[in-house]
Structures are given as structure tokens and as C-alpha cells.
């Protein structure tokens, strides 16, 4: 069953920091129950908080539109055991302690969400467009290739229909706007 979500941050996820997927999901659900939020950590150079994610979230909030973190499971073998982050920052200058009962492991950034749901539905990444940056206007289906595993996107139906990239979404979270943070 295909779904349409107006604004997304798409990510692939899998085993991370010696923790299997089911344990990560249980921990994140518990964090939301206890703290009313969870931090979904990530790394790499894509989806930088200040240059990409925060402007996207703020633009959507100004239009009274929600943004969802949508994730598809991938075979990952990141089996290291990094230390837990203790601080977060919206601007990479002023730092606050990560709330008690929230754990983020081995990541440079995090997206703060107030819900997370296990699900199973299909999104066609060809129906989403990159909102800003060097690849502004490019279809997510063209952008998410090879080692690219995350991106911001807004819904814009693909009228050409000669390109399709259906992905099965197995986790969906509502992002607390405008929070994408640095962590350490």
C-alpha cells in the first residue's frame, strides 16, 4: 500500500553500536514514554543540522506542516561499541545535557522526535524532491543511490512516471520542530 506524507526525512537504519534493530526500537519507544521525546542519532555529511535539516523543518513549520522521519531497514553491520553522548546543541555553540533516560550512541547529529511507530507501508521516493542545497529540485529516487542513505524531501508527485523507487518504510516518527541537533 502506497502512502503520501507531505514532508519527510528519509533514512536507512540497521544494527548500530552492537545493538540489534529490535532493541533500538524498544529503547526509543521507552524513551518517548519516559521523556516525551527521543533522539534518533545519525552521522555522515548528509542532513547537516544547520545547513539542511533545521531550515527544512522551520520552513515546514511556518506552513503549519509536520515533518516525519521515515526509515527503511537495511542490512547494517556497524557492530562497534561507542560511548553514549551526554550533550546536545541546536547551534553547535551552546550545549545542554541530553535528558535522563535518553541514549544516543556513536552519532554526530540527532533528530528529536516525539513519537515512533513500527509500521509497514510503501513510499515512492520518485514522488519526493530535495528542498535545498546543491541538489535542490532533484528527485529523492535519483539522490538516494549507492552510499547515500538519508535526505530531506517534500512531496511533489512524479508526473513523468518513468522513474519509480518504492521503498518499504518500517519506522515512522513525528519530528519535534525545528529540532535537529549536534551531539557529543
C-alpha positions in Angstrom: 0.0 0.0 0.0 1.5 3.3 -1.1 1.4 6.3 1.3 1.8 10.0 0.8 3.5 12.1 3.6 3.9 15.8 2.8 7.4 16.3 4.3 10.0 13.6 5.1 13.4 13.0 6.3 14.3 9.6 4.8 16.9 7.4 6.5 18.1 3.8 6.3 18.7 2.1 9.6 20.1 -1.2 10.9 22.3 -2.8 13.6 24.2 0.1 15.3 26.6 0.2 18.2 26.4 -3.5 18.9 22.6 -3.2 19.3 20.2 -5.0 17.1 17.2 -3.3 15.5 14.6 -4.6 17.8 16.5 -3.5 20.9 17.0 0.0 19.4 13.2 0.3 18.7 12.2 -0.9 22.2 14.7 1.6 23.7 13.4 4.5 21.6 9.7 3.7 22.5 10.7 3.6 26.2 12.5 7.0 25.9 9.3 8.6 24.4 7.2 7.1 27.2 9.6 8.3 29.9 10.8 11.6 28.4 8.2 12.5 25.8 10.9 12.6 23.2 13.7 10.5 21.7 16.9 11.5 19.8 17.5 9.5 16.6 21.2 9.6 16.1 23.0 9.7 12.8 26.3 10.6 11.2 27.9 11.4 8.0 28.0 14.6 5.9 24.4 14.4 4.7 21.5 16.1 6.5 23.6 18.6 8.4 21.5 20.2 11.2 22.2 23.8 10.4 22.5 23.7 6.6 19.8 21.2 5.7 17.5 19.8 8.4 16.7 22.9 10.5 15.9 25.1 7.5 13.7 22.4 6.1 11.9 21.9 9.4 11.5 25.6 10.0 10.1 26.2 6.5 7.5 23.4 7.0 6.6 24.7 10.5 5.9 28.2 9.0 3.4 26.5 6.6 1.9 24.6 9.6 3.1 21.3 8.1 4.5 18.4 10.0 7.7 16.6 9.0 8.2 12.9 9.6 11.3 10.8 9.9 10.6 7.8 7.7 13.0 4.8 7.8 13.7 1.7 5.9 15.6 -1.2 7.3 18.9 -2.1 5.7 21.5 -4.8 6.3 24.0 -3.0 8.5 26.9 -4.5 10.3 28.1 -1.5 12.4 29.0 -3.5 15.4 31.3 -1.1 17.4 30.6 -0.1 20.9 30.9 3.7 21.1 30.3 5.8 24.2 27.0 7.5 24.8 26.5 11.2 24.0 25.9 13.4 27.0 25.3 16.8 25.4 23.3 18.3 22.6 23.2 21.7 20.8 20.9 23.3 18.3 23.7 25.7 17.0 26.9 23.8 17.8 27.8 26.6 20.2 25.5 26.4 23.3 25.3 22.9 24.8 22.7 21.3 27.1 22.6 17.9 28.8 20.8 15.1 27.0 17.7 14.3 29.1 18.0 11.4 31.6 16.8 8.1 30.1 17.7 9.2 26.6 20.7 7.4 24.9 22.4 8.3 21.7 25.4 6.1 20.7 28.1 6.8 18.1 26.5 9.6 16.2 27.4 13.2 15.4 23.8 14.5 15.0 20.3 13.6 16.1 16.8 14.3 15.1 14.5 14.9 18.1 11.1 13.1 17.7 8.0 12.9 20.0 6.8 9.6 18.6 8.0 6.5 16.8 5.9 3.8 15.3 6.7 0.4 13.8 4.8 0.2 10.5 4.9 -1.2 7.0 3.9 0.9 4.0 5.5 1.9 0.7 6.7 5.4 -0.3 7.8 6.1 -3.8 10.9 8.2 -3.5 10.4 9.4 -7.0 7.4 11.4 -5.6 9.8 13.5 -3.3 12.1 16.3 -4.2 15.2 17.7 -2.4 14.2 21.1 -0.8 17.5 22.9 -0.6 21.3 22.7 -1.1 23.3 21.7 -4.2 20.8 19.1 -5.2 17.7 21.2 -4.8 14.9 20.1 -7.1 16.4 16.6 -7.6 14.1 13.6 -7.1 14.9 11.5 -4.0 14.9 8.4 -6.2 17.9 9.9 -8.1 19.6 11.2 -5.0 19.3 8.0 -2.8 21.8 5.8 -4.6 24.9 4.0 -3.7 26.1 5.1 -0.3 23.6 7.9 0.1 21.3 6.8 2.9 19.5 9.9 4.1 17.8 13.0 2.7 15.1 15.7 3.3 12.3 15.7 0.8 8.9 17.2 0.2 6.0 15.6 -1.7 5.7 16.5 -5.4 4.1 13.8 -7.5 6.3 12.5 -10.3 4.2 13.1 -13.4 6.8 11.5 -15.7 6.2 8.1 -14.0 9.1 6.6 -15.9 11.1 6.7 -12.7 9.9 4.8 -9.6 11.7 3.9 -6.4 9.3 2.2 -4.0 10.8 1.6 -0.5 9.2 -0.2 2.4 9.0 2.1 5.4 9.2 0.2 8.7 9.7 3.0 11.2 7.9 6.4 11.2 8.4 9.2 13.7 7.0 12.7 14.1 9.8 15.2 14.3 9.7 17.8 17.1 10.1 21.0 15.0 12.6 22.5 14.5 15.0 20.1 16.2 17.9 18.6 14.5 20.9 18.8 16.9 24.6 18.2 17.2 25.5 15.8 19.9 28.7 14.9 21.8 
